[in-house]
């Protein structure tokens, strides 16, 4: 297209990056260290016609920039980058390909798949070495110039302390697609996320934060679309600043802000699952939609000595080159943008080990971690890492830096194996229930660093964990080869032959009992509990443990299940346990306990016992056939309060003591309660979750029966010696205001 004099850009400024409207025009700025020229392309309102193409007139410190007077909000734009197409040297410039601005705040729509999206000629005998000359603009979404102003009113982050946090991992689309009480055009969008009935559900459970699977704009995989499937989970990022267009019912960005505002008003935090380890462009045979075309050699980790290839410790084809200062800047700018513009309260980092890889492998003091932790905005929000990737030395559980919590898959596997009845699991479970101090008690970290879970989006649901011995992923179209085979699950039929649904009441009762025991273990353990949406009422995925491509009723939450007797029983149990967790401060330790401190004489802050009421001997810990365990924890109220304020606890006051009795065996067990004898109250029995505290028999001072496949919670107050008692009288077990 020939350039007209009126189309020329003014110099503009190199900062901020992206397209910034100032009321008089728009400043465009984009990074490329190796491009010879970058053109700004403007499009008609429907994005179909390229109206103008103008070279960015200035390049300052490798930032190309220009200012377009009189450009309006809603302007659609993209870039074309000129430079060598030389894959052997890491360069893949192709000006025939329209490129998304990495800083685009909104996209005009989805990618429409075509061979023209590839920078090389598909099916060429030379592989990716021959550039393709077709224009990709008709198939590409465009960036949209937006006004980011919003009246937040008196919005304040809930700022829930970590030790009080309860996470609820959910898919934005999945939580509302089957909600018949939500208007059809709002289902699957941010507008439905803040529906008051959903907020009431979270509040009733006791959830404090929703952790949303990726909401950044997604590139749908071509191979999935050809199978009639979609990338449902969204770990295939197309833009780090723009929300997924299909999640906006009104196509207006304020919809997302309204959702966050309403969640905050309810006291619920919003945490985003983010994917900064790789992009949607894949390996050398993937499409060219943004970063690859702008500066492949800068944005990606390439194989040293073979820059045609990409390092792939993510298993997704590529890795962002975070040690590069401009790439790191993009990630930090993106994170800060979501905090400052959308008021989100934190992030869960997919494949966090990749983010901690500098040039010599994983390092807890890597550039990325250091940059986040010193940032005055980002260091104050909740940070959660998935502490593994597929590269060498990629499993780094417990090795993320202080300030980051971590998904604890050892907790998941230990709880699953213990309640399945596997041999030799007592010692491992004991460590996990105590906050995994063996992994996290270093560098002044706290028990909340362990994000405990038994299920997540990736894997079986809780209902399927007790209904299937193996995965059933045939619907994914990969002949059941995808997804892990290491599920630690069981179908709990007498001979193991009944997979999935059954009408056998004995099997159903046993499955429900084991599921309740696992859920109770999660909610009573030290650390930060994470629920997976729908587990609280028994959601099933028909045995599919890798439903990443199932954007349908298989993955969506069926809220009708929440109204069934079984669903209501499980929901009430979750609500009750989280209420107990709030009431019983001995259950939520603010520091790791090691049994070397006695809140009152004779009762340590943590202790383990066998059914005889004695600490297990080394031989007993090693006995593979024992499937019972008792955990006692103690804490003084005054010590807990003062420690949370940063002060020193006094010596007076009663101690609150809890005793969790676990029996993963096939027969009932009788526990001799440990000395000293206390006036125990029996607060919960997972085999009878419907019974209120008043309906549970009061435990004696010496014996307590625990049914098979069940967990029982006891609590008591322990008085200090008379000379150490406070002037005010001790209180009984605290009650909820409405109890």
N, C-alpha and C positions, 0 to 999 in steps of 0.2 A: 504494500500500500504506500503510495507516494505521500510524503509528509508535506503538510501545508504550514505556512509561517505561523498561522494562528494556533497550530497544534503544539508549538514548542513549549516545553516546560521551563519554569524558572528554576534557579539552583536549589532552593529549598534547604533543608537541614538533614544531617545524618541521624538525628535522634529526635524523638523516639522512633524505633523501628515499626514497620507496618504502615497503615494508611490512617492518618490523623486529620480529622476535620476540625477547623478552627472557626467556622462561621463565615469565612470569606473564601475558602478553598480547601484543598486537601494536600498534605505533605505525604509523599511516598518515600519509603526508605527500606532497602533490602540488602542483606549481606551476600557477597560473593567475593572470595579472594582470588579466584582464577578466571572469572569471566572477562572477556574483552569488551563486552557491551551488554547492557540489559535494556530491553524495551518495555515500556508500560503499555498495555493494551486495554482499551476501554470498549465496553459492550453496551448494546441496547438493553432496555429494561427487562426483556425476557431472556437475555443472555445468548441469543442466537446469532446476532450480527455483530461483527467487530467494527466499531465505528472509527477508531483511531488507534494509531501505533506510534509511540513517541519514545526516543531514547532518553533514559535518565541522564541528565546533563552533567552530573558531578559524581565523583567517587572520593569519599573521605575515609581514610583508614579502613578501606575495603568495604565500606557501606556506600552503595549506590543510592542516589536520592534526587528528587525533583519535586517542585511545588506546582500544582495546577490551580490557577485562580478560577474562582466561580464554580468549581466542582461541588456538586451537591451531595447531601446524604442520599444513600441508596445507589450511588454509582457502583457499577459492576466492573471489576478489573481483574487482570492477571498479568503475568510477565512472560517474556521470552528472553532466554539467555544465549549469548553468542560466545563461542570459544571452541577449542579443539574437541573433536570426537575421537578420543584416543584411550579406549578402555585399558590398554596395557599400562598406561601411566595414571590411571584412575580418573580420567576426564571423560564425561559423557554429555557434553553440551550438544544440544540439538534445537535450533531456533524454530523448528517446525512444531515443537511441543509447547502448548500453553501450560504455564506453571502456576500453581497456587502460591500466593504469598504465605510463607510459614507463619506470619503474624496476623493473618486475616481473622477478623473478629466474628464474621458470619459468612456462611457459604450459601450460594443461591440454590443449591439442590444437590443431588447425588451425582456420582460419576456414572456415565452410561458406557458400558464396556464396548470396546472396539479395538481392533488390531492397531489402530492409529495411536493408542495410548502408549505404545512401546517405543522407546527411543531407537531401537534397532529393528531390522527387518525380520519379522517372525518367519520361521521355517527356512531361513537362509542356511546354506551349507556352511557358512562362516560363523554360525551362532550369533552372538551379540556384537560382532565386529563390524557389521554393515549398517550405517545409520538409515533410519526410515524417514522419508520426506513427506509423509502425509501430515496434514494439519490436525492436531488433536483438539482444537478449540471447541468444535461442535459436541464433543463427548465429555468435556470437562465442566465442573461447576466453577463459578467465579467468586472471587472475594467480594464482599459487600461493605461499602463505607457506612459506618453506623454511628449513631449518637449513643454514647454509653451512660448518659445521665439517668438517674433514677432517684426518686424520693424515698429514702430508706426510713424516714421518720426517726423513731427512737430505737431502731434495731440495735441490739447488743448481742454479741455471741454468748450463748449459754455458759461457755467456759466451765464445763463440768470437770471437776478434778479427775485425773486419770484413775485414781483408786475407786471412784464411784461410777466409772464408765461401763456401759453395757452396749455392745455393738450389735447391729442388726444388718447383716449383709443382704442386699436386695438388688434386683434388676429393675431399673426405672420402668421399663415397659411391662415386665412380667407381673408387677404387683397390681396392675389395674386392668389388664386386657380382658379379664373375665369378670370384672366388677359390673354386675347388671344395674347397680344403683348409680353408676357414673355414665354420663352422656357418651354415646359411641365415639364422637369425634374427639373427646378428651381422653379416652382410654389410651394408655401407653405413653403419656406425655407428662411434662412437669406439672401441668395443671391438675392432673389426677393425683400426683404425688402428695400434694398438700390438701387433698380432700379431708375435711374434718373427721370423717368416719375412719379414715386410715390413721390419722393422728391420734384419735381416741384409742384405736387398737394398740398402737405403740405405747401410749401412756399407760394404758391399763396393764400391759405386760410389765412395764418398768424399764423399757428401752430408753437409753439416753442419746443414742446417735445412730443415724442410718449411714451405712457404708455402701455407696452406690457403685455398681459395676460401671465400666467406662461410659462417660457421657460426652467425651470429645467426639468430633465428627469421625465417622467410620467409613472405610472403603470396603464395600461388600466384595468378598472373594468371587472371582469369576467362576472357579470350578464349583463352588457351592450353588451359585445361581443357575448354572447349567444342570444341576441335579434337582432343582426346585427347592433348594435350601437357602438359608441365610446365615451370616455370621451374627449370631444372637448375642454372644457375650461382649463383643466389641473390642477385643484386644488387637485391633488392626487400625491404628490411628492415622487419619487423613489430615487432621489439623489439631494443634495443641492449644489453640485459643478459641476456636469456634465450637459451640455445642452441636451435637448431632441434629441435623435439620428435622428429621422425622420425629424427634422428641418434643418439638415445639408445635402445639396445636394451632397457635395463632401466627407462627413465623416471626414472632416478636421476642427479642431477647429478654424483655422485662418479665416474661412468663416464668423464666427460670428464677429471676430475682424475687418475684412474688412468692414462689415456692419456698425459697430459702427463708424469706421474711416470715412466712407463716410457720415453718418448722421451728425457727428461733422463738417465735412468740409462744409456742407450745413447750419451749425448753429443750428442744431436740436439736442436736448438732448434725451437721452435714459433712460427711467425709467422702472424698472422691477417690475411686480406684483409678490410677493414672499409669500410662504406659510410655515411659521415656527411655526404655531400653532399646526399642527398635521402632521402625515405621512401617507403614503399609506397602512400601515400595519393594520389599523382599530382596532377593539376591540379584545377581547380574542379569537374570532373565525376567525380572519383574518390570512393572510399568514405570514410566517417568511422569510423575504428577506434581512434584514440588522439589524437594531437597536434592534429589539426584541430578535434576536438570540445572539447578542453580549453582551447585558446587559439590559434586559427588566426593571429591578428594578431601574436602573439609568436613562435611557432615557425617561421614561414615568411617568406621574402623575398616581399613582395607588390609589385606594380607601383605605383610612386609615382603618386598621382592616380587610380589605377584599382585599388583594393584588392580588387576582385572577382577579379582575375587574379593569377597567380603568375609571378614571374621564373623562367626555365627555362634557365639556362646549362648544366644537366646533360643536357638532352634527355630527362629522365625525368618531367617534369611539374611539379616543384617543387624548391626549394632550402631547406635548413635555414638559419635566420637566425642564423648563428654569431656575428655581432657582439653579439647580445643576451646579456647576462650569464648568464641562467638557461639559455639554450639551450647556450651554451658550457660552462656548468657540467655539464649533462647529458652532453655528449660527453666531457669530461675525466673525470667520475665513471665513465662507462662504460669508458673506456680503462684507468683506474686499477683498476677492479674486475677486469678480465680479467687484469691483471698480478698483483694482490695475491691474488685469490681463486682464479684458475686457473693462475697462474705462467707465463703465456705470455711469450715473449721478445721480441716486437715486433709491428709492424703494417705492413701495406701499405695505403696510403690510396687508395681508388678516387677518380678525378677530383680529384686533390690541388689543382689550380688553384682549384676551387670553394671549398675550405677556406681558401684564401688570399685570398678576395675580401672586402674590407671595402666600405664604401659607395661608394668611388671605384674599384672594380675590383681586379685582382690586385695584391698587395703582399707581397714576401717577408718583410716585417716585420709582417704582418697579426696581428690579435689571436690567432687560433688558433695560429699558429706560435710566437709569443712565449709563449703560455700553456703549450704543451707543452714547449718548450725550457727553461723555468725550473722546471718541475715536478720535484721531487726523485725521483719514481718514474719518470715517463715519459721524462725526459731520459736515463735510463740504459739504455733498451731500444733495439732496432733499429727505426729509422723509415724507411720507404720510401714515396715519393710517386709516384703516376702523374701526371706534371706537365702535364696538359692537361685541358680540358673543352671544351664546345661554344659557350661564350659569347665575347664580343668580347675579343680579347687573351688567349685561353685557352691558347695553346700556350706553355708556360713551361719547356721543357727547359733545365736548367742554372741556373734562377733560383730553385729552392727554397732555403731557408736552410741554412747549415752545420748539420750534425747529421742531415740527411735525405739518404738515398740516393735515386736517381731511376731509374725505368724509362727506358732509353735506346732509343727507337725508331729513332733515327738509326743506331745500331749494327745493329739488326735489318735495316733496309732496305739499308744499305751492304753487309753480308755477303751478303744475298740477291742483290743486283744484281751484285756482283763475281763471285760464283761462277756466276751465270747467264751471264756473259760480256758484260754490258752495257758499252758504250763509256764511257771516261773515268771509271773508278771508283777508280783507284789512289790518288789523293790523299785522297779521302774515306775509303777503307778504312784508309789509313795513320793518319789521325787517330783513327779508332775503335779500332784495335789498341793505340794508345798511351794508352788510358784516356780518350779524348775530352777531352784537356786544353783544347782550344779552348772547351769548354762548361763544364768543372768546375774548372779551375785558377784559382780566385779565392776570396777570403775564407778562405784557409788550408784549403781542402777537399783531400781525398785521392783517389787513383784509385778507391778502393772506392765513391765516390759514384755512379759509373756502374754501374747494374745492367744488364749486357749480356745480351741474349737474341736468339735467332733465331726462336723460336716462343713462344706463350703460350696460355692458354685461349681467347683471342679471336683466331681466325685458323686458318690451316692448321697441321696437325702437320708434323713434319719429313718424314715419309714422303710426305705429300700435297704438300708444297712441291716435291718433285722428281717428282711423278706427275701433277699436274694443272696445266694452263695457266690455268684459270679455276675459279671457285667452282661448286659443285653443291649448292645449298641447298634443293632442291625439297622435301625432307622437312619443312621448316619451315612449309610451307603458305602461303608468300608469293610464289609464282611466281618464285623465285630472285631477287627484288628486294632482299632483305636481305643484309647482309654487304658488306664492301668489295670493290671490283673491282681494287684496287691491291695485288696480292699479290706482285709480283716473283717469280713462280714459273714453272716450265716443266715439261712432261711428258717432255722429253728423248727423244722419238721422232724419227727422222730428218726427217720432214716435219711434226711437230707434231700428227699426227692421232690418236695413241694416248693417250687420256685414261684414267688409272686403271689397273686391273689388266691385266696382259699376261703371256703366256708366252714372250715374246721374250727370250732370255738376254742379248743385247747391250744391249737397253734396260734390263733389270733391273740389269745390271752397271754401266752408266753412271749410273743413278739412285742406286745404292748408293754409288758413288764420290763423286758430288757431295754427297750427304748427309753422308758421312764428312768431307769437306773442310770443310763448313760447321760441323759439330759440333766439329772440331778447332780451327777458327778461334775459336769461342766459348770453348773451354776454355784456349786459350793466350794470349788477349788480356788486357791490363791491365783491371782492374775486377772487379766481382763477377759471376761467371757464374750464370745461372739456367737450369736445365733444366726442361722441361715433362714431367710424368709420362707415361711411355710412349714418349717419343722415344728413350730409350736402347735400346729393342728394336723400334722401327719401327711404332708404333701408327698406324693410319689412321682417319680419320673419313669415308672415301669422298668426299673432296673438299668436305665441308661446312666452311666457314670461319666459321660463326656458329652453333655447336651449342648455343646457350644454352637451347634448349627440348627438347633430346634427352636425356631421362633414361632411357636405354636402352643397348643394347649398342653403338650407334654412338659414344657418348661414354665408356663404361666401358672400363677397361683390360683387354685380353684377355691374360692372363698366359701363355696357351699360346704366344703369339708369342715370348715371352722364351726359350722352349725350342727354337725353330727354329735351324738353323745361322746364318741371317742375324741373328736376334735376339741370339744368343750372341756373334757377332762384334762387333756394335755395342756391346753391354754391356761386353765385355772392352776395347774401345777406349776407352770412357768411363772405365772404372776405371783403365786405364793412363795416360791423359792427366791425370786428376786426381792420380794418384800422382806423375807427373812435375811437376805444378804445385806439389805440396808439397815435392818434393825440390829443385827448381831455384828458388832464391829470386830469381834474376834475372827470373823470369816473373811474380812478384807484387810489383811495386815498391811501396814504402811511401810514396813521393812521386812526383810527376810528374817525368818526365825530359824534358829539352829539348835534350840533346846538348851542353850547355855544361859538363859535368863529366866528367872522365876517371878512372874507378876505378883504372886503371893507364895510364901514358903511351901515347898512340897509340890508345886504345880509349875512345870516348865511352860515356856511360851509355845512349844510344839513337842509332841511325843507320839510314839507309835506303840501299839499294843496288839497282842494276839487275843484269841478267845479266852485265854486264861487270865486276862487282865495284866499281863506282864510284857515288858519290852521283848520283842523277838530276839532270840540269840542269832549269831551269825549263821548257824546251821539252819535255823528256822527261816531266816530270810532267803537262804539258798534252796529251800525245799520247793521243788517245782509243783508239788501237788496241793499246796495250801492256797486256798482261794478266798480267805477271809482276812480282814484288816480293820483296825480301828485307828483313827486319827484324832488326837485331842489337841486343841488350840486354846490359848488363854491370853487375855489382854485386859488391862485396866482401862476403864473409860477415860480417866484423867490423863493417863499416859498417851492414849490414842489421840485425844483432842490436842494435847500440847505438842505432840510430835508433828501433827499435821500443820500446826502453827509455827513449827520450827523451834519450839522451846524444849525444855527438859521436863519429863514427867516426874511427879512427886512420888512418895513412897506409900501414901495412904490410899484408901478407897478400895471397894471390892473389885475383884476380877471377874470378867465374863468368861465362861468356859464353854466350849462346844465340843461335842464328841460325835464324829461321823463313823458309823459302823457299816462296813461293806461286806456283802456276801455274794460272791459270783458263783457259788457252788450250786449243785442241783438239789440240795436238801437244806432244810432250815438249820440255822446255827444259833447257839446260845453263847452270848458274850458275858464273861465275868467283867464287871466294870472296874476300871483301875482305881487304886487308892490315890488320894483319900476319898472316902465316901462323900458324895454331894447329894443335894436335893435336886435330882435331875428332872427336867421336864422334857417329855417326848413331843417334838414339834413337827416332825414329818416322817412319813413312812412311804417310800415309793411304791410299795405293793398295795397300799391303800391311800392313794393320793386324794381321794374324795373326802376323807375324814378330816374335819377341822381339828385344830389343836385341842379343843375341848373334848373332842370325841376320841382322842388317842389315849390309851391307858398310860398313866404316869409310871415312868420307869422306877423300879426299885433301886436301892443304893448298891446292889451287888450283881443282879442278873438282868439281861435283856435279850429277848428272842428276836432274831432277824430272819425273815423268810428268805427262801432261795431267790437268787437273782434280784436282790433288793438292797436298798440303802436306807438307813435310819439316821435321823439327826436328833441328838439330845443337846440340851443346854442347861446351864446352872450358873449360879453366882457363888464365888468362893470368897470368904471373908478373910481379911488379913488378921494377924494376931491382935489382941485387944490394944496393945500399946501403939499400934500403927494405924488404927482405924480413924477415919475422918470424923469431924464433929457432927456432920450431917448423917442421917441414917442411910444405909444402902438401899438401893432400889431393886425391884425384881426385874426379870427379863423385860426389856422395853417393848412396848406395843406400838403398832401403827395407830395413827389418830383415829382411824375408822374401825379399829379392831374391837 
